[in-house]
Amino acid sequence: MPDTQYSLLDESLWPLMNKFYRRHQSSMKAVREAQLWVARRGDIVAALCLRPVAGGRWLTGLFVDPQCREQGVAAQLISIAVKDVTEPVWLFCHPDLRGFYERRGFSVDPALPQAMAERLSRYARSKPMIAMGLNP
């Protein structure tokens, strides 16, 4: 298995993350006010955004190149991205991903700030979605 490097993406390189998402026909986008984390094997093979929100951080945009899935890349990227976070981290995911996130320390139905709860309610109208949280 190739060596994988995990790092915070420098602001000047943020367009590379959007290029990665587009290459895989993902609707995800890098968010300027977020910390952007990537896994690389030369090129970017996985990415996520860690956005500041009231009372914590919101983990969004986790995507792994389909050829690199089932290799622990997402788990390691999440671990590194949240390692030094001292406030709660929330995410929204499809219920099928619950076990994956629970194995990373996230729990179901965390207390959400009002704005996050409203956002979840809007998202859940169009697709199955659950909230999960990690408390440091």
N, CA, C and O atoms as a GROMACS GRO file, in nm:
protein
  544
    1MET      N    1   0.085  -0.118   0.000
    1MET     CA    2   0.000   0.000   0.000
    1MET      C    3   0.090   0.125   0.000
    1MET      O    4   0.184   0.132   0.078
    2PRO      N    5   0.061   0.221  -0.086
    2PRO     CA    6   0.144   0.342  -0.092
    2PRO      C    7   0.141   0.420   0.039
    2PRO      O    8   0.046   0.414   0.116
    3ASP      N    9   0.249   0.493   0.061
    3ASP     CA   10   0.258   0.579   0.179
    3ASP      C   11   0.158   0.693   0.165
    3ASP      O   12   0.150   0.759   0.061
    4THR      N   13   0.082   0.717   0.271
    4THR     CA   14  -0.019   0.822   0.270
    4THR      C   15   0.024   0.932   0.365
    4THR      O   16   0.059   0.906   0.480
    5GLN      N   17   0.021   1.055   0.317
    5GLN     CA   18   0.055   1.173   0.397
    5GLN      C   19  -0.074   1.247   0.431
    5GLN      O   20  -0.158   1.270   0.344
    6TYR      N   21  -0.090   1.285   0.559
    6TYR     CA   22  -0.209   1.356   0.606
    6TYR      C   23  -0.167   1.494   0.652
    6TYR      O   24  -0.070   1.509   0.726
    7SER      N   25  -0.240   1.597   0.607
    7SER     CA   26  -0.201   1.733   0.646
    7SER      C   27  -0.316   1.832   0.629
    7SER      O   28  -0.413   1.808   0.558
    8LEU      N   29  -0.298   1.943   0.699
    8LEU     CA   30  -0.384   2.059   0.682
    8LEU      C   31  -0.342   2.123   0.550
    8LEU      O   32  -0.223   2.144   0.526
    9LEU      N   33  -0.438   2.154   0.466
    9LEU     CA   34  -0.408   2.210   0.335
    9LEU      C   35  -0.384   2.360   0.346
    9LEU      O   36  -0.468   2.432   0.401
   10ASP      N   37  -0.273   2.406   0.297
   10ASP     CA   38  -0.240   2.548   0.296
   10ASP      C   39  -0.346   2.624   0.214
   10ASP      O   40  -0.393   2.574   0.112
   11GLU      N   41  -0.381   2.742   0.259
   11GLU     CA   42  -0.486   2.820   0.194
   11GLU      C   43  -0.461   2.840   0.044
   11GLU      O   44  -0.556   2.838  -0.034
   12SER      N   45  -0.337   2.857   0.005
   12SER     CA   46  -0.307   2.880  -0.136
   12SER      C   47  -0.337   2.756  -0.222
   12SER      O   48  -0.347   2.766  -0.344
   13LEU      N   49  -0.352   2.640  -0.159
   13LEU     CA   50  -0.376   2.515  -0.232
   13LEU      C   51  -0.522   2.468  -0.227
   13LEU      O   52  -0.554   2.361  -0.278
   14TRP      N   53  -0.609   2.548  -0.166
   14TRP     CA   54  -0.750   2.510  -0.154
   14TRP      C   55  -0.815   2.474  -0.287
   14TRP      O   56  -0.899   2.384  -0.289
   15PRO      N   57  -0.781   2.540  -0.400
   15PRO     CA   58  -0.844   2.499  -0.527
   15PRO      C   59  -0.818   2.352  -0.562
   15PRO      O   60  -0.897   2.291  -0.634
   16LEU      N   61  -0.709   2.295  -0.513
   16LEU     CA   62  -0.680   2.154  -0.540
   16LEU      C   63  -0.786   2.063  -0.479
   16LEU      O   64  -0.818   1.959  -0.535
   17MET      N   65  -0.839   2.104  -0.364
   17MET     CA   66  -0.942   2.022  -0.298
   17MET      C   67  -1.070   2.022  -0.382
   17MET      O   68  -1.132   1.917  -0.400
   18ASN      N   69  -1.109   2.138  -0.434
   18ASN     CA   70  -1.228   2.144  -0.519
   18ASN      C   71  -1.205   2.065  -0.649
   18ASN      O   72  -1.296   2.001  -0.700
   19LYS      N   73  -1.084   2.070  -0.700
   19LYS     CA   74  -1.050   1.992  -0.820
   19LYS      C   75  -1.065   1.842  -0.790
   19LYS      O   76  -1.116   1.766  -0.873
   20PHE      N   77  -1.021   1.800  -0.672
   20PHE     CA   78  -1.035   1.660  -0.629
   20PHE      C   79  -1.183   1.620  -0.625
   20PHE      O   80  -1.221   1.516  -0.679
   21TYR      N   81  -1.265   1.704  -0.561
   21TYR     CA   82  -1.408   1.674  -0.553
   21TYR      C   83  -1.470   1.665  -0.694
   21TYR      O   84  -1.544   1.571  -0.724
   22ARG      N   85  -1.439   1.763  -0.780
   22ARG     CA   86  -1.496   1.763  -0.915
   22ARG      C   87  -1.452   1.640  -0.995
   22ARG      O   88  -1.532   1.583  -1.069
   23ARG      N   89  -1.326   1.600  -0.981
   23ARG     CA   90  -1.275   1.484  -1.055
   23ARG      C   91  -1.357   1.359  -1.024
   23ARG      O   92  -1.368   1.269  -1.107
   24HIS      N   93  -1.414   1.354  -0.905
   24HIS     CA   94  -1.494   1.238  -0.864
   24HIS      C   95  -1.644   1.266  -0.869
   24HIS      O   96  -1.723   1.194  -0.809
   25GLN      N   97  -1.683   1.371  -0.941
   25GLN     CA   98  -1.824   1.410  -0.957
   25GLN      C   99  -1.895   1.426  -0.823
   25GLN      O  100  -2.014   1.396  -0.811
   26SER      N  101  -1.822   1.472  -0.723
   26SER     CA  102  -1.882   1.497  -0.592
   26SER      C  103  -1.936   1.639  -0.588
   26SER      O  104  -1.878   1.731  -0.646
   27SER      N  105  -2.048   1.657  -0.521
   27SER     CA  106  -2.105   1.791  -0.506
   27SER      C  107  -2.041   1.867  -0.391
   27SER      O  108  -2.074   1.984  -0.367
   28MET      N  109  -1.950   1.804  -0.319
   28MET     CA  110  -1.885   1.869  -0.205
   28MET      C  111  -1.793   1.981  -0.254
   28MET      O  112  -1.746   1.981  -0.367
   29LYS      N  113  -1.771   2.078  -0.164
   29LYS     CA  114  -1.684   2.191  -0.196
   29LYS      C  115  -1.602   2.229  -0.073
   29LYS      O  116  -1.647   2.217   0.040
   30ALA      N  117  -1.480   2.275  -0.099
   30ALA     CA  118  -1.397   2.330   0.008
   30ALA      C  119  -1.461   2.460   0.055
   30ALA      O  120  -1.512   2.537  -0.025
   31VAL      N  121  -1.456   2.483   0.185
   31VAL     CA  122  -1.518   2.602   0.244
   31VAL      C  123  -1.407   2.689   0.303
   31VAL      O  124  -1.330   2.643   0.388
   32ARG      N  125  -1.399   2.811   0.259
   32ARG     CA  126  -1.289   2.900   0.298
   32ARG      C  127  -1.272   2.917   0.449
   32ARG      O  128  -1.160   2.921   0.498
   33GLU      N  129  -1.382   2.926   0.522
   33GLU     CA  130  -1.369   2.950   0.667
   33GLU      C  131  -1.336   2.823   0.745
   33GLU      O  132  -1.330   2.825   0.868
   34ALA      N  133  -1.316   2.714   0.675
   34ALA     CA  134  -1.290   2.585   0.741
   34ALA      C  135  -1.142   2.550   0.739
   34ALA      O  136  -1.064   2.607   0.662
   35GLN      N  137  -1.106   2.455   0.825
   35GLN     CA  138  -0.977   2.389   0.811
   35GLN      C  139  -0.998   2.279   0.708
   35GLN      O  140  -1.094   2.202   0.719
   36LEU      N  141  -0.912   2.272   0.610
   36LEU     CA  142  -0.924   2.171   0.506
   36LEU      C  143  -0.812   2.070   0.525
   36LEU      O  144  -0.694   2.104   0.521
   37TRP      N  145  -0.851   1.945   0.544
   37TRP     CA  146  -0.757   1.837   0.569
   37TRP      C  147  -0.757   1.743   0.450
   37TRP      O  148  -0.862   1.713   0.392
   38VAL      N  149  -0.638   1.695   0.414
   38VAL     CA  150  -0.628   1.605   0.300
   38VAL      C  151  -0.536   1.487   0.332
   38VAL      O  152  -0.449   1.495   0.418
   39ALA      N  153  -0.559   1.380   0.260
   39ALA     CA  154  -0.469   1.264   0.256
   39ALA      C  155  -0.414   1.262   0.115
   39ALA      O  156  -0.488   1.278   0.018
   40ARG      N  157  -0.284   1.240   0.104
   40ARG     CA  158  -0.220   1.240  -0.028
   40ARG      C  159  -0.136   1.115  -0.049
   40ARG      O  160  -0.072   1.063   0.042
   41ARG      N  161  -0.141   1.070  -0.169
   41ARG     CA  162  -0.049   0.969  -0.220
   41ARG      C  163   0.002   1.028  -0.351
   41ARG      O  164  -0.031   0.982  -0.460
   42GLY      N  165   0.082   1.132  -0.336
   42GLY     CA  166   0.116   1.218  -0.450
   42GLY      C  167   0.001   1.316  -0.465
   42GLY      O  168   0.009   1.429  -0.417
   43ASP      N  169  -0.106   1.273  -0.531
   43ASP     CA  170  -0.226   1.354  -0.545
   43ASP      C  171  -0.316   1.336  -0.422
   43ASP      O  172  -0.295   1.245  -0.343
   44ILE      N  173  -0.414   1.422  -0.408
   44ILE     CA  174  -0.512   1.410  -0.300
   44ILE      C  175  -0.596   1.284  -0.324
   44ILE      O  176  -0.647   1.263  -0.434
   45VAL      N  177  -0.609   1.202  -0.220
   45VAL     CA  178  -0.693   1.080  -0.229
   45VAL      C  179  -0.810   1.085  -0.131
   45VAL      O  180  -0.900   1.001  -0.138
   46ALA      N  181  -0.810   1.182  -0.040
   46ALA     CA  182  -0.921   1.200   0.054
   46ALA      C  183  -0.918   1.342   0.107
   46ALA      O  184  -0.812   1.406   0.111
   47ALA      N  185  -1.035   1.392   0.147
   47ALA     CA  186  -1.044   1.528   0.197
   47ALA      C  187  -1.160   1.541   0.294
   47ALA      O  188  -1.256   1.464   0.289
   48LEU      N  189  -1.150   1.641   0.381
   48LEU     CA  190  -1.261   1.678   0.467
   48LEU      C  191  -1.245   1.823   0.509
   48LEU      O  192  -1.135   1.878   0.508
   49CYS      N  193  -1.358   1.883   0.547
   49CYS     CA  194  -1.360   2.020   0.600
   49CYS      C  195  -1.398   2.014   0.747
   49CYS      O  196  -1.485   1.936   0.786
   50LEU      N  197  -1.334   2.096   0.826
   50LEU     CA  198  -1.368   2.110   0.967
   50LEU      C  199  -1.404   2.257   0.989
   50LEU      O  200  -1.317   2.342   1.005
   51ARG      N  201  -1.534   2.283   0.988
   51ARG     CA  202  -1.586   2.421   0.991
   51ARG      C  203  -1.617   2.466   1.133
   51ARG      O  204  -1.676   2.390   1.210
   52PRO      N  205  -1.578   2.588   1.168
   52PRO     CA  206  -1.619   2.641   1.297
   52PRO      C  207  -1.769   2.674   1.294
   52PRO      O  208  -1.818   2.736   1.199
   53VAL      N  209  -1.840   2.634   1.399
   53VAL     CA  210  -1.981   2.667   1.418
   53VAL      C  211  -1.998   2.703   1.564
   53VAL      O  212  -1.910   2.676   1.646
   54ALA      N  213  -2.110   2.764   1.598
   54ALA     CA  214  -2.134   2.805   1.737
   54ALA      C  215  -2.118   2.686   1.830
   54ALA      O  216  -2.192   2.588   1.821
   55GLY      N  217  -2.022   2.694   1.920
   55GLY     CA  218  -2.004   2.591   2.022
   55GLY      C  219  -1.919   2.472   1.981
   55GLY      O  220  -1.900   2.380   2.061
   56GLY      N  221  -1.867   2.470   1.858
   56GLY     CA  222  -1.786   2.356   1.819
   56GLY      C  223  -1.741   2.360   1.675
   56GLY      O  224  -1.720   2.468   1.619
   57ARG      N  225  -1.726   2.244   1.616
   57ARG     CA  226  -1.682   2.229   1.477
   57ARG      C  227  -1.777   2.135   1.405
   57ARG      O  228  -1.836   2.046   1.467
   58TRP      N  229  -1.791   2.155   1.276
   58TRP     CA  230  -1.876   2.073   1.193
   58TRP      C  231  -1.788   2.005   1.090
   58TRP      O  232  -1.724   2.071   1.008
   59LEU      N  233  -1.785   1.872   1.094
   59LEU     CA  234  -1.708   1.794   0.999
   59LEU      C  235  -1.795   1.771   0.876
   59LEU      O  236  -1.901   1.708   0.885
   60THR      N  237  -1.751   1.822   0.762
   60THR     CA  238  -1.825   1.809   0.637
   60THR      C  239  -1.730   1.765   0.526
   60THR      O  240  -1.608   1.766   0.542
   61GLY      N  241  -1.788   1.728   0.415
   61GLY     CA  242  -1.710   1.706   0.294
   61GLY      C  243  -1.614   1.589   0.296
   61GLY      O  244  -1.519   1.586   0.218
   62LEU      N  245  -1.636   1.491   0.385
   62LEU     CA  246  -1.545   1.376   0.386
   62LEU      C  247  -1.569   1.294   0.260
   62LEU      O  248  -1.679   1.245   0.235
   63PHE      N  249  -1.464   1.280   0.182
   63PHE     CA  250  -1.472   1.202   0.059
   63PHE      C  251  -1.338   1.133   0.037
   63PHE      O  252  -1.232   1.194   0.053
   64VAL      N  253  -1.344   1.004   0.001
   64VAL     CA  254  -1.225   0.925  -0.028
   64VAL      C  255  -1.236   0.874  -0.171
   64VAL      O  256  -1.340   0.824  -0.213
   65ASP      N  257  -1.128   0.888  -0.244
   65ASP     CA  258  -1.120   0.833  -0.380
   65ASP      C  259  -1.167   0.688  -0.375
   65ASP      O  260  -1.116   0.610  -0.293
   66PRO      N  261  -1.262   0.649  -0.459
   66PRO     CA  262  -1.313   0.511  -0.455
   66PRO      C  263  -1.204   0.404  -0.461
   66PRO      O  264  -1.221   0.296  -0.403
   67GLN      N  265  -1.094   0.429  -0.528
   67GLN     CA  266  -0.985   0.331  -0.537
   67GLN      C  267  -0.906   0.319  -0.407
   67GLN      O  268  -0.825   0.227  -0.392
   68CYS      N  269  -0.929   0.412  -0.313
   68CYS     CA  270  -0.854   0.412  -0.186
   68CYS      C  271  -0.943   0.378  -0.066
   68CYS      O  272  -0.898   0.385   0.048
   69ARG      N  273  -1.066   0.341  -0.091
   69ARG     CA  274  -1.158   0.307   0.018
   69ARG      C  275  -1.123   0.173   0.079
   69ARG      O  276  -1.054   0.091   0.018
   70GLU      N  277  -1.172   0.152   0.200
   70GLU     CA  278  -1.149   0.027   0.275
   70GLU      C  279  -1.001   0.006   0.306
   70GLU      O  280  -0.956  -0.108   0.321
   71GLN      N  281  -0.924   0.116   0.316
   71GLN     CA  282  -0.782   0.108   0.348
   71GLN      C  283  -0.747   0.188   0.473
   71GLN      O  284  -0.629   0.203   0.505
   72GLY      N  285  -0.847   0.238   0.543
   72GLY     CA  286  -0.823   0.314   0.666
   72GLY      C  287  -0.790   0.460   0.645
   72GLY      O  288  -0.757   0.530   0.740
   73VAL      N  289  -0.800   0.508   0.521
   73VAL     CA  290  -0.764   0.646   0.491
   73VAL      C  291  -0.859   0.744   0.560
   73VAL      O  292  -0.814   0.839   0.624
   74ALA      N  293  -0.989   0.721   0.549
   74ALA     CA  294  -1.088   0.811   0.611
   74ALA      C  295  -1.072   0.813   0.762
   74ALA      O  296  -1.075   0.919   0.824
   75ALA      N  297  -1.055   0.696   0.822
   75ALA     CA  298  -1.040   0.688   0.968
   75ALA      C  299  -0.918   0.767   1.015
   75ALA      O  300  -0.925   0.840   1.113
   76GLN      N  301  -0.807   0.751   0.945
   76GLN     CA  302  -0.684   0.822   0.984
   76GLN      C  303  -0.698   0.972   0.961
   76GLN      O  304  -0.652   1.052   1.043
   77LEU      N  305  -0.761   1.012   0.852
   77LEU     CA  306  -0.780   1.154   0.823
   77LEU      C  307  -0.867   1.219   0.931
   77LEU      O  308  -0.835   1.328   0.978
   78ILE      N  309  -0.974   1.153   0.970
   78ILE     CA  310  -1.060   1.206   1.076
   78ILE      C  311  -0.980   1.218   1.206
   78ILE      O  312  -0.984   1.321   1.273
   79SER      N  313  -0.909   1.113   1.241
   79SER     CA  314  -0.831   1.112   1.365
   79SER      C  315  -0.733   1.228   1.371
   79SER      O  316  -0.722   1.296   1.474
   80ILE      N  317  -0.662   1.252   1.264
   80ILE     CA  318  -0.564   1.361   1.261
   80ILE      C  319  -0.633   1.497   1.264
   80ILE      O  320  -0.587   1.588   1.332
   81ALA      N  321  -0.743   1.511   1.191
   81ALA     CA  322  -0.813   1.640   1.184
   81ALA      C  323  -0.871   1.682   1.318
   81ALA      O  324  -0.873   1.801   1.350
   82VAL      N  325  -0.920   1.587   1.398
   82VAL     CA  326  -0.984   1.623   1.526
   82VAL      C  327  -0.892   1.609   1.646
   82VAL      O  328  -0.932   1.638   1.759
   83LYS      N  329  -0.769   1.565   1.624
   83LYS     CA  330  -0.677   1.535   1.734
   83LYS      C  331  -0.660   1.650   1.834
   83LYS      O  332  -0.663   1.626   1.955
   84ASP      N  333  -0.644   1.771   1.786
   84ASP     CA  334  -0.620   1.885   1.876
   84ASP      C  335  -0.743   1.971   1.900
   84ASP      O  336  -0.732   2.079   1.958
   85VAL      N  337  -0.859   1.926   1.855
   85VAL     CA  338  -0.982   2.003   1.874
   85VAL      C  339  -1.027   1.986   2.019
   85VAL      O  340  -1.035   1.874   2.069
   86THR      N  341  -1.057   2.097   2.084
   86THR     CA  342  -1.094   2.094   2.226
   86THR      C  343  -1.243   2.121   2.248
   86THR      O  344  -1.287   2.137   2.362
   87GLU      N  345  -1.318   2.127   2.141
   87GLU     CA  346  -1.462   2.153   2.150
   87GLU      C  347  -1.535   2.041   2.076
   87GLU      O  348  -1.472   1.964   2.004
   88PRO      N  349  -1.666   2.031   2.093
   88PRO     CA  350  -1.740   1.924   2.025
   88PRO      C  351  -1.726   1.932   1.873
   88PRO      O  352  -1.709   2.039   1.815
   89VAL      N  353  -1.732   1.815   1.811
   89VAL     CA  354  -1.731   1.803   1.665
   89VAL      C  355  -1.859   1.730   1.627
   89VAL      O  356  -1.888   1.623   1.680
   90TRP      N  357  -1.935   1.788   1.534
   90TRP     CA  358  -2.059   1.727   1.488
   90TRP      C  359  -2.048   1.694   1.342
   90TRP      O  360  -1.969   1.754   1.269
   91LEU      N  361  -2.128   1.599   1.298
   91LEU     CA  362  -2.140   1.567   1.156
   91LEU      C  363  -2.279   1.514   1.130
   91LEU      O  364  -2.347   1.468   1.220
   92PHE      N  365  -2.319   1.522   1.005
   92PHE     CA  366  -2.444   1.464   0.959
   92PHE      C  367  -2.406   1.356   0.859
   92PHE      O  368  -2.319   1.376   0.774
   93CYS      N  369  -2.470   1.241   0.869
   93CYS     CA  370  -2.439   1.132   0.777
   93CYS      C  371  -2.562   1.046   0.752
   93CYS      O  372  -2.662   1.055   0.823
   94HIS      N  373  -2.551   0.964   0.650
   94HIS     CA  374  -2.654   0.864   0.622
   94HIS      C  375  -2.652   0.762   0.736
   94HIS      O  376  -2.545   0.729   0.786
   95PRO      N  377  -2.767   0.712   0.777
   95PRO     CA  378  -2.770   0.614   0.886
   95PRO      C  379  -2.681   0.492   0.863
   95PRO      O  380  -2.634   0.432   0.960
   96ASP      N  381  -2.657   0.454   0.739
   96ASP     CA  382  -2.570   0.340   0.710
   96ASP      C  383  -2.426   0.362   0.756
   96ASP      O  384  -2.352   0.265   0.773
   97LEU      N  385  -2.386   0.487   0.777
   97LEU     CA  386  -2.249   0.518   0.818
   97LEU      C  387  -2.233   0.527   0.970
   97LEU      O  388  -2.124   0.556   1.020
   98ARG      N  389  -2.339   0.504   1.041
   98ARG     CA  390  -2.336   0.515   1.188
   98ARG      C  391  -2.224   0.432   1.250
   98ARG      O  392  -2.147   0.483   1.331
   99GLY      N  393  -2.214   0.306   1.214
   99GLY     CA  394  -2.111   0.219   1.272
   99GLY      C  395  -1.970   0.268   1.245
   99GLY      O  396  -1.884   0.263   1.332
  100PHE      N  397  -1.946   0.317   1.124
  100PHE     CA  398  -1.814   0.370   1.089
  100PHE      C  399  -1.776   0.482   1.184
  100PHE      O  400  -1.666   0.483   1.239
  101TYR      N  401  -1.867   0.578   1.205
  101TYR     CA  402  -1.838   0.692   1.291
  101TYR      C  403  -1.834   0.653   1.439
  101TYR      O  404  -1.756   0.709   1.516
  102GLU      N  405  -1.918   0.560   1.480
  102GLU     CA  406  -1.913   0.514   1.620
  102GLU      C  407  -1.777   0.453   1.651
  102GLU      O  408  -1.725   0.472   1.761
  103ARG      N  409  -1.718   0.381   1.556
  103ARG     CA  410  -1.585   0.324   1.578
  103ARG      C  411  -1.478   0.432   1.588
  103ARG      O  412  -1.367   0.404   1.633
  104ARG      N  413  -1.509   0.553   1.547
  104ARG     CA  414  -1.418   0.667   1.559
  104ARG      C  415  -1.449   0.752   1.682
  104ARG      O  416  -1.390   0.859   1.699
  105GLY      N  417  -1.541   0.707   1.766
  105GLY     CA  418  -1.573   0.777   1.890
  105GLY      C  419  -1.693   0.869   1.885
  105GLY      O  420  -1.724   0.932   1.986
  106PHE      N  421  -1.761   0.878   1.773
  106PHE     CA  422  -1.879   0.963   1.761
  106PHE      C  423  -2.000   0.890   1.818
  106PHE      O  424  -2.007   0.768   1.814
  107SER      N  425  -2.094   0.966   1.870
  107SER     CA  426  -2.218   0.908   1.923
  107SER      C  427  -2.337   0.971   1.850
  107SER      O  428  -2.327   1.080   1.795
  108VAL      N  429  -2.448   0.899   1.852
  108VAL     CA  430  -2.570   0.941   1.782
  108VAL      C  431  -2.648   1.039   1.868
  108VAL      O  432  -2.645   1.033   1.991
  109ASP      N  433  -2.718   1.128   1.801
  109ASP     CA  434  -2.809   1.224   1.864
  109ASP      C  435  -2.742   1.312   1.970
  109ASP      O  436  -2.790   1.319   2.084
  110PRO      N  437  -2.634   1.379   1.934
  110PRO     CA  438  -2.571   1.471   2.029
  110PRO      C  439  -2.657   1.596   2.047
  110PRO      O  440  -2.744   1.626   1.965
  111ALA      N  441  -2.632   1.668   2.154
  111ALA     CA  442  -2.697   1.798   2.171
  111ALA      C  443  -2.636   1.891   2.066
  111ALA      O  444  -2.514   1.913   2.063
  112LEU      N  445  -2.721   1.946   1.981
  112LEU     CA  446  -2.675   2.033   1.873
  112LEU      C  447  -2.710   2.178   1.902
  112LEU      O  448  -2.815   2.205   1.961
  113PRO      N  449  -2.624   2.272   1.863
  113PRO     CA  450  -2.665   2.413   1.869
  113PRO      C  451  -2.787   2.432   1.779
  113PRO      O  452  -2.806   2.357   1.683
  114GLN      N  453  -2.869   2.530   1.809
  114GLN     CA  454  -2.994   2.552   1.736
  114GLN      C  455  -2.972   2.560   1.584
  114GLN      O  456  -3.048   2.499   1.508
  115ALA      N  457  -2.872   2.634   1.541
  115ALA     CA  458  -2.848   2.649   1.397
  115ALA      C  459  -2.817   2.515   1.331
  115ALA      O  460  -2.859   2.490   1.218
  116MET      N  461  -2.744   2.430   1.400
  116MET     CA  462  -2.711   2.298   1.345
  116MET      C  463  -2.835   2.209   1.343
  116MET      O  464  -2.856   2.135   1.247
  117ALA      N  465  -2.916   2.216   1.447
  117ALA     CA  466  -3.040   2.136   1.451
  117ALA      C  467  -3.133   2.176   1.337
  117ALA      O  468  -3.196   2.091   1.275
  118GLU      N  469  -3.142   2.306   1.309
  118GLU     CA  470  -3.226   2.353   1.199
  118GLU      C  471  -3.171   2.305   1.065
  118GLU      O  472  -3.247   2.265   0.977
  119ARG      N  473  -3.040   2.309   1.051
  119ARG     CA  474  -2.978   2.262   0.926
  119ARG      C  475  -3.005   2.113   0.906
  119ARG      O  476  -3.038   2.070   0.796
  120LEU      N  477  -2.990   2.034   1.012
  120LEU     CA  478  -3.018   1.891   1.003
  120LEU      C  479  -3.162   1.868   0.961
  120LEU      O  480  -3.189   1.782   0.876
  121SER      N  481  -3.254   1.942   1.018
  121SER     CA  482  -3.396   1.928   0.986
  121SER      C  483  -3.419   1.955   0.837
  121SER      O  484  -3.496   1.883   0.772
  122ARG      N  485  -3.355   2.056   0.782
  122ARG     CA  486  -3.369   2.087   0.639
  122ARG      C  487  -3.311   1.974   0.554
  122ARG      O  488  -3.375   1.930   0.458
  123TYR      N  489  -3.192   1.927   0.588
  123TYR     CA  490  -3.127   1.821   0.510
  123TYR      C  491  -3.210   1.693   0.515
  123TYR      O  492  -3.224   1.624   0.414
  124ALA      N  493  -3.264   1.662   0.632
  124ALA     CA  494  -3.337   1.536   0.651
  124ALA      C  495  -3.470   1.533   0.574
  124ALA      O  496  -3.531   1.427   0.560
  125ARG      N  497  -3.514   1.647   0.525
  125ARG     CA  498  -3.637   1.649   0.445
  125ARG      C  499  -3.618   1.580   0.310
  125ARG      O  500  -3.713   1.525   0.255
  126SER      N  501  -3.496   1.582   0.258
  126SER     CA  502  -3.474   1.528   0.124
  126SER      C  503  -3.396   1.397   0.121
  126SER      O  504  -3.391   1.331   0.017
  127LYS      N  505  -3.335   1.357   0.234
  127LYS     CA  506  -3.262   1.231   0.237
  127LYS      C  507  -3.245   1.184   0.380
  127LYS      O  508  -3.249   1.265   0.473
  128PRO      N  509  -3.226   1.055   0.400
  128PRO     CA  510  -3.206   1.005   0.537
  128PRO      C  511  -3.077   1.064   0.595
  128PRO      O  512  -2.972   1.061   0.530
  129MET      N  513  -3.085   1.118   0.716
  129MET     CA  514  -2.971   1.186   0.775
  129MET      C  515  -2.978   1.176   0.925
  129MET      O  516  -3.084   1.196   0.983
  130ILE      N  517  -2.865   1.146   0.989
  130ILE     CA  518  -2.857   1.149   1.135
  130ILE      C  519  -2.744   1.241   1.177
  130ILE      O  520  -2.651   1.266   1.100
  131ALA      N  521  -2.753   1.292   1.298
  131ALA     CA  522  -2.646   1.375   1.356
  131ALA      C  523  -2.563   1.286   1.448
  131ALA      O  524  -2.615   1.199   1.518
  132MET      N  525  -2.433   1.311   1.446
  132MET     CA  526  -2.342   1.240   1.537
  132MET      C  527  -2.247   1.344   1.594
  132MET      O  528  -2.222   1.448   1.533
  133GLY      N  529  -2.194   1.315   1.713
  133GLY     CA  530  -2.105   1.410   1.777
  133GLY      C  531  -1.990   1.342   1.848
  133GLY      O  532  -2.000   1.227   1.890
  134LEU      N  533  -1.883   1.416   1.860
  134LEU     CA  534  -1.762   1.372   1.930
  134LEU      C  535  -1.728   1.479   2.032
  134LEU      O  536  -1.710   1.595   1.996
  135ASN      N  537  -1.720   1.440   2.158
  135ASN     CA  538  -1.680   1.536   2.262
  135ASN      C  539  -1.538   1.501   2.306
  135ASN      O  540  -1.510   1.388   2.344
  136PRO      N  541  -1.450   1.601   2.301
  136PRO     CA  542  -1.310   1.574   2.340
  136PRO      C  543  -1.294   1.538   2.486
  136PRO      O  544  -1.183   1.513   2.532
   0.00000   0.00000   0.00000
